[in-house]
Amino acid sequence: MPSFSEKRNRQKADKLVRTAENALATGRVSDAQKAATQALSLIAGYPAAEFVLGQVARATGKLPDAARHFQNACNSPDAKVEYFHEFAGILGAMGKFDLVQQILFAALRRFPTHGPTYNELGVVLVKREFVTQGIEILEKGIAFNKDDWSSLSNLGSALVKVGRDKEAIPYLDRASELARNNPERLERTLLLTGEAHRHLGDMEAARTCFRSVLKANPACGRAWQDLSDITQFTADSDDIKTMVALLNRDDPPLEKFDRETIGFALGKAFMDCGDAKQAIAHLDQANALRRSDFAGQDENQQGYDSKIACARVRAIADYFPASLFENLSEAGKDDPTYAFIVGMPRSGSTLTEQILGSHPDTLPTGELRSFPKFKDRLFGQLFPSTPGDHEKIASGDLLGELATLYRNELAEMFAPSPDTRVIIDKMLGNFSWAGLILLAIPGAKIIHCRRNPVDTCLSCYSKRFANLQVYTCDQTELGEFYRAYDDLMAHWRKVLPADRFIEVNYEDVVSEIEQQSHRLIEFLGLPWDDAVLDFQKANRSVRTASAAQVRQKLYQSSVERWKPYEPYIQPLLSALGLHDSDRENS
């Protein structure tokens, strides 16, 4: 039992903590610090006082001191769950995300039924690309609080992120019910629900969600952009008139994000109408707004530099000579083949994936961050850039660990059936790592999707990508990056074995679908199946900007699409090095 003096000190300390809390709430930081310090002098390590001192340190910008006080508070047997959340928040502000996870996991060990902690940890895991683990944590949190809007919404978002859209919709529908009296929450949830329906090919349900958002908030740029992706506009469309009026209004002014996204939507709308001049004018403005976020105007932010980015892409070839690929290892007898679809965005890659994914022996996984994530972790974000990187490429241990991490994560995220013979990864940016992929993953194959360079770049310029591709936001920089990409692909074409590397031209697929499909299926070592020719009927989630197009039959209108836009894309054509004589044959 505590002594009388101990009880007395506890009472005084509690009073001082309340005084400190009140002082902090009214902005009297020094008074709060004084009272909390006095409380600690009465009871050493008193967690409530440590917590207040952590808040004081945070308020004055002393993050390391704040972290120390919050850690002391968490270490106490009398710690409260909010101490862990504050500690995690400070560590996140300091960029120590590994420690954030550790603290939140520690909080769950102390408070195993606290739903909000599961929610916060799940969000952190998903943001750090530990998506499968994050989903499991979010699901556990909902078990403790079935009617928590935040947990339901975050779980739905995570499921959509990995293509489990059908599973996401019930959670999102419930979140919408809970948010019916909260316009901001309802908007966020309806946008996610519409996205899930669009991925699944239910365009009518998606439109209903986006229209519901616009009815409540006509200036929601995200809803206009998503609606434009699944709408074929005509010149007399009321939607076009509404969007133009929104961009022209001064009171109240549009938020930058809404101005940007409505600009992309209008660019797409005028493309549908065949008004090339208006389309490019709106796309120029929208892309300029997006590009301005990465101009490096802040001294703490390094802006995107096209010359540096292109040089880094070209330099990759120097680290992967042909001799590295002379004796590539084969996959195990019972192991599936991993096929990587690579190339530029808008090059027909989604069509290729949909064709191959319609084969019953394949497992299409969509755009996965797994390989570049583990590449960064093991080889470094600036790899390859130093002489020591040659040794990393030759390291069997590093390559083996990269393959193991990659395959294990895919096994957690997707459940291959016993019939799965090919797993398809369509992260297009893996074009940079085609050589590393073949060295690391036994039996892996590369499928490079190509399309007319001007059609490719114009299509990129017309899209606001969810995963930012900074080089697409300026006509000149887009052309420069394309040429760097093309140079690297020429290297891979030269050094990679023909049985591991194949190229498919979008124009050929459109004009001779059966011949090209046979060619791809044979390359993957699969038996022919007529299902690949009915790819638009495949019942699977499609998460790219081409989600609407691949649900339709093939059409020729996207071939040589760029020609009406020629007068308005001169910077792009110049950067691509396409002069008049070249363009006649392009």
C-alpha positions as CSV (number, residue, x, y, z in Angstrom):
1,M,0.0,0.0,0.0
2,P,1.3,3.5,-0.8
3,S,2.3,5.6,2.2
4,F,0.5,8.8,3.2
5,S,3.2,10.9,1.7
6,E,3.1,9.0,-1.6
7,K,-0.7,9.5,-1.8
8,R,-0.2,13.2,-1.0
9,N,2.4,13.5,-3.7
10,R,0.2,11.8,-6.2
11,Q,-2.6,14.2,-5.5
12,K,-0.3,17.2,-5.9
13,A,1.1,15.7,-9.1
14,D,-2.4,15.1,-10.5
15,K,-3.3,18.7,-9.8
16,L,-0.1,20.0,-11.4
17,V,-0.8,17.9,-14.5
18,R,-4.3,19.3,-14.8
19,T,-2.8,22.8,-14.5
20,A,-0.3,21.9,-17.2
21,E,-3.0,20.6,-19.5
22,N,-5.1,23.7,-19.1
23,A,-2.1,25.9,-19.7
24,L,-1.2,24.1,-22.8
25,A,-4.8,24.2,-24.1
26,T,-4.8,28.0,-23.8
27,G,-1.4,28.4,-25.4
28,R,0.6,29.1,-22.3
29,V,3.4,26.7,-23.2
30,S,6.0,27.8,-20.6
31,D,3.4,27.5,-17.8
32,A,2.5,24.0,-18.9
33,Q,6.2,23.0,-19.0
34,K,6.7,24.4,-15.5
35,A,3.7,22.6,-13.9
36,A,4.6,19.3,-15.6
37,T,8.2,19.5,-14.5
38,Q,7.1,20.1,-10.9
39,A,4.8,17.0,-11.1
40,L,7.8,15.0,-12.2
41,S,9.8,16.2,-9.3
42,L,7.1,14.8,-7.0
43,I,6.8,11.5,-8.8
44,A,9.8,10.4,-10.9
45,G,8.7,9.0,-14.3
46,Y,5.1,10.0,-13.8
47,P,3.6,9.2,-17.2
48,A,0.9,11.9,-17.3
49,A,3.6,14.5,-16.7
50,E,5.9,13.0,-19.3
51,F,3.1,13.1,-21.8
52,V,2.4,16.8,-21.2
53,L,6.1,17.6,-21.5
54,G,6.2,15.6,-24.8
55,Q,3.3,17.8,-26.1
56,V,5.2,20.9,-25.0
57,A,8.3,19.8,-26.8
58,R,6.3,19.1,-29.9
59,A,4.6,22.5,-29.8
60,T,8.0,24.2,-29.6
61,G,9.4,22.1,-32.5
62,K,11.8,20.0,-30.3
63,L,10.8,16.6,-31.8
64,P,13.7,14.5,-30.3
65,D,12.8,15.8,-26.9
66,A,9.1,15.1,-27.6
67,A,10.0,11.5,-28.6
68,R,12.0,11.0,-25.4
69,H,9.1,12.2,-23.2
70,F,6.5,10.1,-25.1
71,Q,8.7,7.1,-24.9
72,N,9.1,7.5,-21.1
73,A,5.3,7.8,-20.8
74,C,4.8,4.6,-22.9
75,N,7.3,2.7,-20.8
76,S,5.2,3.2,-17.6
77,P,3.0,0.4,-16.3
78,D,0.3,3.1,-16.2
79,A,0.6,4.1,-19.8
80,K,-2.5,5.0,-21.8
81,V,-3.1,4.1,-25.4
82,E,-3.0,7.7,-26.5
83,Y,0.6,7.9,-25.3
84,F,1.5,5.4,-28.0
85,H,-0.4,7.2,-30.7
86,E,1.4,10.5,-29.9
87,F,4.7,8.8,-29.8
88,A,4.0,7.2,-33.2
89,G,3.0,10.5,-34.6
90,I,6.2,12.2,-33.5
91,L,8.3,9.3,-35.0
92,G,6.4,9.7,-38.2
93,A,7.1,13.4,-38.3
94,M,10.8,12.5,-37.9
95,G,10.6,10.0,-40.8
96,K,11.3,7.0,-38.6
97,F,8.5,4.8,-40.1
98,D,10.0,1.5,-39.0
99,L,9.8,2.7,-35.4
100,V,6.2,3.9,-36.0
101,Q,5.2,0.3,-36.8
102,Q,7.0,-1.0,-33.8
103,I,5.3,1.4,-31.4
104,L,1.8,0.7,-32.8
105,F,2.4,-3.0,-32.5
106,A,3.6,-2.5,-28.9
107,A,0.4,-0.5,-28.3
108,L,-1.7,-3.5,-29.5
109,R,0.2,-5.8,-27.2
110,R,-0.8,-3.6,-24.3
111,F,-4.3,-2.8,-25.6
112,P,-5.3,-5.7,-27.8
113,T,-9.0,-4.7,-28.2
114,H,-8.4,-1.0,-29.1
115,G,-9.9,-0.6,-32.6
116,P,-8.4,2.8,-33.5
117,T,-4.9,1.5,-33.0
118,Y,-5.5,-1.3,-35.5
119,N,-6.8,1.3,-37.9
120,E,-3.8,3.6,-37.5
121,L,-1.3,0.7,-37.8
122,G,-3.2,-0.7,-40.8
123,V,-3.0,2.6,-42.6
124,V,0.8,2.9,-41.9
125,L,1.4,-0.6,-43.2
126,V,-0.6,0.0,-46.4
127,K,1.3,3.3,-47.0
128,R,4.6,1.5,-46.6
129,E,3.5,-1.1,-49.2
130,F,3.0,-3.9,-46.6
131,V,-0.6,-4.1,-48.0
132,T,-1.5,-7.6,-47.2
133,Q,-0.4,-7.3,-43.5
134,G,-2.2,-3.9,-43.4
135,I,-5.4,-5.4,-44.6
136,E,-5.2,-8.1,-42.0
137,I,-4.7,-5.5,-39.2
138,L,-7.6,-3.4,-40.5
139,E,-9.9,-6.4,-40.6
140,K,-9.0,-7.2,-36.9
141,G,-9.8,-3.6,-36.0
142,I,-13.2,-3.8,-37.5
143,A,-13.9,-6.9,-35.5
144,F,-13.7,-4.7,-32.4
145,N,-15.6,-1.8,-33.9
146,K,-17.9,-2.8,-36.7
147,D,-19.3,0.7,-37.1
148,D,-16.2,2.8,-37.3
149,W,-16.3,4.8,-40.5
150,S,-12.5,5.4,-40.7
151,S,-11.7,1.7,-40.3
152,L,-14.3,0.6,-42.9
153,S,-13.2,3.3,-45.4
154,N,-9.5,2.5,-44.9
155,L,-10.0,-1.2,-45.3
156,G,-12.1,-0.6,-48.5
157,S,-9.3,1.6,-49.9
158,A,-6.6,-1.0,-49.2
159,L,-8.7,-3.7,-50.8
160,V,-9.2,-1.5,-53.9
161,K,-5.4,-0.8,-54.0
162,V,-4.7,-4.5,-54.5
163,G,-7.5,-5.3,-56.9
164,R,-9.9,-6.9,-54.3
165,D,-12.6,-4.6,-55.4
166,K,-15.5,-7.0,-55.0
167,E,-14.5,-7.5,-51.3
168,A,-14.1,-3.8,-50.8
169,I,-17.6,-2.7,-51.9
170,P,-19.6,-4.1,-48.8
171,Y,-17.2,-2.2,-46.5
172,L,-17.5,0.9,-48.5
173,D,-21.3,0.7,-48.7
174,R,-21.4,0.4,-44.9
175,A,-19.0,3.3,-44.6
176,S,-21.3,5.4,-46.8
177,E,-24.3,4.6,-44.6
178,L,-22.4,5.8,-41.6
179,A,-21.3,9.0,-43.4
180,R,-24.7,10.0,-44.7
181,N,-24.7,13.1,-42.4
182,N,-21.1,14.0,-43.0
183,P,-20.6,15.4,-46.5
184,E,-16.8,15.2,-46.5
185,R,-16.7,11.6,-45.4
186,L,-19.5,10.6,-47.7
187,E,-17.7,12.1,-50.7
188,R,-14.5,10.2,-50.0
189,T,-16.3,7.0,-49.6
190,L,-18.5,7.4,-52.7
191,L,-15.4,8.2,-54.8
192,L,-13.7,5.0,-53.6
193,T,-16.9,3.0,-54.2
194,G,-17.2,4.3,-57.8
195,E,-13.5,3.5,-58.4
196,A,-14.2,-0.1,-57.2
197,H,-17.2,-0.5,-59.6
198,R,-15.2,1.0,-62.5
199,H,-12.4,-1.6,-61.9
200,L,-15.0,-4.4,-62.0
201,G,-16.5,-3.1,-65.2
202,D,-19.8,-1.9,-63.7
203,M,-19.7,1.5,-65.3
204,E,-23.3,2.3,-64.5
205,A,-22.8,1.8,-60.8
206,A,-19.6,3.9,-61.0
207,R,-21.4,6.7,-62.8
208,T,-24.1,6.7,-60.1
209,C,-21.4,7.1,-57.4
210,F,-19.6,10.0,-59.2
211,R,-22.9,11.7,-60.1
212,S,-24.0,11.5,-56.4
213,V,-20.7,13.3,-55.4
214,L,-21.2,16.0,-58.0
215,K,-24.8,16.6,-57.0
216,A,-23.6,17.4,-53.5
217,N,-20.4,19.1,-54.6
218,P,-20.5,20.3,-58.2
219,A,-16.8,21.5,-58.0
220,C,-15.3,18.1,-57.0
221,G,-12.5,17.7,-59.5
222,R,-11.8,14.1,-58.6
223,A,-15.4,13.2,-59.4
224,W,-15.3,15.0,-62.8
225,Q,-12.0,13.3,-63.7
226,D,-13.3,9.8,-62.7
227,L,-16.5,10.4,-64.6
228,S,-14.7,11.6,-67.7
229,D,-12.8,8.3,-67.9
230,I,-16.0,6.3,-68.4
231,T,-17.9,8.8,-70.4
232,Q,-18.0,9.5,-74.2
233,F,-18.7,13.2,-74.5
234,T,-20.4,15.0,-77.4
235,A,-20.1,18.6,-78.4
236,D,-23.5,19.6,-76.9
237,S,-22.8,17.9,-73.6
238,D,-24.1,19.8,-70.5
239,D,-21.2,18.4,-68.6
240,I,-18.7,20.3,-70.8
241,K,-20.6,23.5,-70.3
242,T,-20.6,23.0,-66.5
243,M,-16.9,22.2,-66.3
244,V,-16.0,25.2,-68.4
245,A,-18.1,27.4,-66.2
246,L,-16.4,26.0,-63.1
247,L,-12.9,26.8,-64.5
248,N,-14.0,30.4,-65.4
249,R,-15.6,31.2,-62.1
250,D,-13.9,33.6,-59.7
251,D,-16.2,33.4,-56.6
252,P,-15.6,31.2,-54.9
253,P,-12.3,30.3,-56.6
254,L,-11.6,26.6,-57.3
255,E,-9.0,24.8,-55.2
256,K,-5.8,24.1,-57.2
257,F,-6.5,20.3,-57.1
258,D,-10.0,20.8,-58.5
259,R,-8.8,23.2,-61.2
260,E,-6.2,20.6,-62.2
261,T,-8.5,17.6,-62.3
262,I,-11.3,19.4,-64.1
263,G,-8.7,20.5,-66.6
264,F,-7.8,16.9,-67.3
265,A,-11.5,16.0,-67.5
266,L,-12.1,18.8,-70.1
267,G,-9.1,17.7,-72.1
268,K,-10.6,14.3,-72.4
269,A,-14.0,15.6,-73.2
270,F,-12.7,17.8,-76.0
271,M,-10.7,14.9,-77.3
272,D,-14.0,12.9,-77.5
273,C,-15.5,15.8,-79.5
274,G,-12.6,16.0,-81.9
275,D,-11.7,19.6,-80.8
276,A,-7.9,19.1,-80.7
277,K,-7.1,22.8,-80.0
278,Q,-9.3,23.0,-77.0
279,A,-8.2,19.6,-75.7
280,I,-4.5,20.5,-75.7
281,A,-5.2,23.9,-74.3
282,H,-6.9,22.4,-71.3
283,L,-4.3,19.7,-70.9
284,D,-1.5,22.2,-71.1
285,Q,-3.0,24.2,-68.2
286,A,-3.8,21.1,-66.1
287,N,-0.3,19.6,-66.6
288,A,1.3,22.9,-65.8
289,L,-0.5,22.9,-62.5
290,R,0.5,19.4,-61.7
291,R,4.1,20.0,-62.7
292,S,4.3,23.1,-60.5
293,D,4.2,20.8,-57.4
294,F,7.6,19.4,-58.4
295,A,9.4,22.5,-59.5
296,G,11.8,22.5,-56.5
297,Q,11.0,26.0,-55.5
298,D,11.3,25.0,-51.8
299,E,14.9,24.9,-50.7
300,N,14.2,21.6,-48.9
301,Q,12.6,20.0,-52.0
302,Q,14.7,18.9,-54.9
303,G,12.6,19.4,-58.0
304,Y,12.4,17.0,-61.0
305,D,15.2,17.5,-63.4
306,S,14.6,15.9,-66.8
307,K,18.3,15.7,-67.8
308,I,19.2,13.9,-64.6
309,A,16.3,11.5,-64.8
310,C,17.0,10.7,-68.4
311,A,20.7,10.2,-67.7
312,R,19.9,7.8,-64.9
313,V,17.7,5.7,-67.2
314,R,20.3,5.5,-69.9
315,A,23.1,4.7,-67.4
316,I,21.4,1.5,-66.3
317,A,22.6,-0.2,-69.6
318,D,26.3,0.2,-68.5
319,Y,25.7,-2.1,-65.6
320,F,24.1,-5.0,-67.5
321,P,26.4,-6.3,-70.3
322,A,25.3,-9.3,-72.5
323,S,27.7,-11.6,-70.6
324,L,25.5,-11.5,-67.5
325,F,22.6,-13.3,-69.4
326,E,24.5,-16.2,-71.0
327,N,23.4,-18.8,-68.5
328,L,20.2,-17.7,-66.8
329,S,18.7,-20.1,-64.3
330,E,15.5,-21.9,-65.0
331,A,12.4,-22.1,-62.8
332,G,11.8,-25.2,-60.7
333,K,9.8,-28.0,-62.2
334,D,6.6,-27.2,-60.2
335,D,7.2,-23.5,-59.9
336,P,5.1,-21.0,-61.9
337,T,6.7,-18.7,-64.4
338,Y,6.8,-15.0,-63.5
339,A,6.0,-12.8,-66.6
340,F,6.6,-9.0,-66.3
341,I,4.8,-6.7,-68.6
342,V,6.9,-3.5,-69.0
343,G,7.0,-0.4,-71.1
344,M,5.6,3.2,-71.2
345,P,2.2,3.9,-69.8
346,R,-0.6,4.0,-72.4
347,S,1.3,1.5,-74.7
348,G,-1.3,-1.2,-74.8
349,S,-0.1,-3.0,-71.7
350,T,-3.5,-3.3,-70.1
351,L,-4.9,-4.9,-73.3
352,T,-1.9,-7.3,-73.3
353,E,-2.5,-8.2,-69.7
354,Q,-6.3,-8.7,-70.3
355,I,-5.6,-11.1,-73.2
356,L,-3.1,-13.1,-71.2
357,G,-5.1,-12.9,-68.0
358,S,-8.1,-14.5,-69.8
359,H,-6.1,-17.8,-70.1
360,P,-7.2,-20.2,-67.4
361,D,-3.6,-21.1,-66.5
362,T,-2.5,-17.5,-65.7
363,L,-2.8,-15.3,-62.6
364,P,-2.8,-11.6,-63.5
365,T,-1.9,-9.4,-60.5
366,G,-2.1,-5.9,-61.9
367,E,0.5,-3.2,-61.2
368,L,2.6,-4.4,-58.2
369,R,5.1,-2.3,-56.3
370,S,6.7,-5.4,-55.0
371,F,9.8,-5.7,-57.2
372,P,10.9,-2.1,-57.2
373,K,10.2,-1.9,-53.5
374,F,12.4,-4.8,-52.6
375,K,15.0,-3.6,-55.2
376,D,15.2,-0.3,-53.3
377,R,15.5,-2.1,-50.0
378,L,18.3,-4.4,-51.0
379,F,20.2,-2.5,-53.7
380,G,19.4,1.1,-52.7
381,Q,17.2,3.8,-54.3
382,L,20.0,5.2,-56.4
383,F,21.0,1.8,-57.8
384,P,22.8,1.5,-60.1
385,S,25.1,4.5,-59.8
386,T,28.4,3.5,-58.2
387,P,31.2,1.0,-59.1
388,G,30.2,-1.0,-56.1
389,D,26.8,-1.7,-57.7
390,H,28.6,-4.1,-60.2
391,E,29.3,-6.3,-57.1
392,K,25.7,-6.2,-56.0
393,I,24.6,-7.4,-59.4
394,A,27.0,-10.3,-59.1
395,S,25.9,-11.2,-55.6
396,G,24.0,-14.5,-55.6
397,D,22.9,-13.9,-52.0
398,L,21.4,-10.5,-52.8
399,L,19.7,-11.7,-56.0
400,G,18.3,-14.8,-54.1
401,E,17.0,-12.6,-51.3
402,L,15.3,-10.3,-53.8
403,A,13.6,-13.2,-55.5
404,T,12.5,-14.7,-52.2
405,L,11.0,-11.5,-50.9
406,Y,9.2,-10.9,-54.2
407,R,7.7,-14.4,-54.5
408,N,6.7,-14.5,-50.8
409,E,4.9,-11.2,-51.0
410,L,3.0,-12.3,-54.1
411,A,2.1,-15.6,-52.4
412,E,0.6,-13.6,-49.5
413,M,-1.3,-11.2,-51.7
414,F,-2.6,-13.7,-54.2
415,A,-3.6,-17.3,-53.9
416,P,-2.4,-19.2,-57.0
417,S,-4.6,-22.2,-57.9
418,P,-3.0,-25.6,-58.6
419,D,-3.4,-24.8,-62.3
420,T,-1.6,-21.5,-62.3
421,R,1.4,-21.8,-64.5
422,V,2.1,-18.1,-65.2
423,I,1.9,-15.2,-62.8
424,I,1.7,-11.8,-64.5
425,D,3.1,-8.6,-63.0
426,K,2.2,-5.4,-65.0
427,M,4.3,-2.7,-63.2
428,L,5.4,-0.9,-66.4
429,G,8.3,0.9,-64.6
430,N,10.0,-2.4,-64.3
431,F,11.3,-1.7,-67.8
432,S,14.3,-0.2,-66.0
433,W,14.9,-3.5,-64.1
434,A,14.3,-6.0,-66.9
435,G,17.9,-7.3,-66.6
436,L,17.8,-7.5,-62.9
437,I,14.5,-9.3,-63.0
438,L,16.0,-12.1,-65.2
439,L,19.1,-12.4,-63.0
440,A,17.1,-12.6,-59.8
441,I,14.0,-14.7,-60.6
442,P,14.7,-18.0,-62.2
443,G,12.7,-18.6,-65.4
444,A,11.2,-15.0,-65.4
445,K,10.1,-13.6,-68.8
446,I,9.8,-10.0,-70.0
447,I,7.0,-8.8,-72.3
448,H,7.7,-5.3,-73.6
449,C,4.6,-3.4,-74.9
450,R,5.2,-0.8,-77.6
451,R,3.1,1.7,-79.4
452,N,3.6,4.6,-81.8
453,P,5.8,7.0,-79.8
454,V,3.6,10.0,-80.5
455,D,0.4,8.2,-79.7
456,T,2.0,6.9,-76.5
457,C,3.1,10.3,-75.3
458,L,-0.1,12.1,-76.3
459,S,-2.1,9.5,-74.3
460,C,0.3,9.9,-71.3
461,Y,-0.1,13.7,-71.6
462,S,-3.9,13.4,-71.5
463,K,-4.0,11.4,-68.2
464,R,-3.5,12.4,-64.6
465,F,-1.9,9.3,-63.2
466,A,-2.7,8.2,-59.7
467,N,0.9,7.2,-59.2
468,L,2.6,10.3,-60.4
469,Q,4.8,10.1,-63.4
470,V,6.4,13.6,-63.3
471,Y,7.8,13.4,-66.8
472,T,4.3,13.2,-68.3
473,C,3.4,16.8,-67.1
474,D,5.4,18.7,-69.8
475,Q,5.5,18.1,-73.5
476,T,9.3,18.5,-73.8
477,E,10.1,16.5,-70.7
478,L,7.8,13.7,-71.9
479,G,9.5,13.5,-75.2
480,E,12.9,13.5,-73.6
481,F,12.0,10.7,-71.2
482,Y,10.5,8.6,-74.0
483,R,13.8,8.8,-75.9
484,A,15.8,7.7,-72.8
485,Y,13.4,4.8,-72.2
486,D,13.7,3.9,-75.9
487,D,17.5,3.8,-75.6
488,L,17.4,1.5,-72.6
489,M,14.9,-0.8,-74.3
490,A,17.2,-1.0,-77.3
491,H,19.9,-2.2,-75.0
492,W,17.6,-4.9,-73.4
493,R,16.6,-5.9,-77.0
494,K,20.3,-6.5,-77.8
495,V,21.4,-8.3,-74.7
496,L,18.5,-10.3,-73.4
497,P,17.9,-13.9,-74.7
498,A,15.0,-14.3,-77.1
499,D,13.3,-16.9,-75.0
500,R,13.1,-14.5,-72.1
501,F,12.3,-11.2,-73.8
502,I,9.5,-10.5,-76.3
503,E,8.1,-7.3,-77.8
504,V,4.5,-6.7,-78.8
505,N,3.3,-3.8,-80.8
506,Y,-0.1,-2.3,-79.9
507,E,-0.9,-1.6,-83.6
508,D,-0.2,-5.3,-84.4
509,V,-2.5,-6.5,-81.6
510,V,-5.3,-4.3,-82.8
511,S,-5.0,-5.4,-86.5
512,E,-4.2,-9.1,-85.9
513,I,-5.4,-10.1,-82.5
514,E,-5.4,-13.9,-83.0
515,Q,-1.9,-14.0,-84.5
516,Q,-0.4,-11.9,-81.8
517,S,-2.2,-13.8,-79.0
518,H,-0.8,-17.1,-80.3
519,R,2.6,-15.5,-80.3
520,L,2.4,-14.4,-76.7
521,I,0.8,-17.7,-75.4
522,E,3.6,-19.7,-77.2
523,F,6.2,-17.4,-75.6
524,L,4.9,-18.2,-72.2
525,G,4.9,-21.9,-72.9
526,L,1.1,-22.3,-72.4
527,P,-1.3,-24.4,-74.5
528,W,-3.7,-22.4,-76.6
529,D,-7.1,-21.5,-75.2
530,D,-9.8,-19.6,-77.2
531,A,-10.7,-17.7,-74.0
532,V,-7.9,-15.2,-74.7
533,L,-9.8,-13.9,-77.8
534,D,-12.8,-12.9,-75.6
535,F,-10.6,-10.9,-73.2
536,Q,-13.3,-8.2,-72.8
537,K,-15.5,-10.7,-71.1
538,A,-13.0,-11.6,-68.4
539,N,-14.4,-11.2,-64.9
540,R,-11.5,-9.5,-63.2
541,S,-10.5,-6.2,-61.7
542,V,-8.7,-3.7,-64.0
543,R,-7.2,-0.9,-62.0
544,T,-5.5,1.2,-64.7
545,A,-6.6,4.2,-66.7
546,S,-7.7,1.8,-69.4
547,A,-10.3,0.1,-67.2
548,A,-13.1,1.2,-69.4
549,Q,-11.5,0.6,-72.8
550,V,-10.5,-3.0,-72.2
551,R,-14.1,-3.9,-71.5
552,Q,-14.9,-3.1,-75.1
553,K,-14.1,-4.8,-78.4
554,L,-10.9,-3.7,-80.2
555,Y,-11.1,-0.5,-82.1
556,Q,-8.8,1.2,-84.6
557,S,-9.5,4.8,-83.6
558,S,-6.5,4.8,-81.1
559,V,-4.0,4.0,-83.9
560,E,-2.3,7.2,-85.3
561,R,-4.5,9.2,-83.0
562,W,-2.0,12.0,-82.7
563,K,-2.2,13.4,-86.3
564,P,-5.1,16.0,-85.7
565,Y,-3.1,17.3,-82.7
566,E,0.1,18.0,-84.6
567,P,-0.1,21.8,-84.6
568,Y,-0.6,21.8,-80.8
569,I,2.1,19.3,-79.7
570,Q,5.1,20.8,-81.5
571,P,7.3,20.8,-78.2
572,L,6.6,17.0,-77.9
573,L,7.4,16.3,-81.5
574,S,10.6,18.3,-81.3
575,A,11.7,16.5,-78.1
576,L,11.0,13.1,-79.7
577,G,13.2,14.1,-82.6
578,L,10.5,13.6,-85.2
579,H,11.0,16.1,-88.0
580,D,8.7,16.4,-91.0
581,S,10.4,13.6,-93.0
582,D,10.3,11.3,-90.0
583,R,6.6,11.9,-89.2
584,E,5.5,10.9,-92.6
585,N,6.7,7.3,-91.8
586,S,5.9,7.3,-88.0
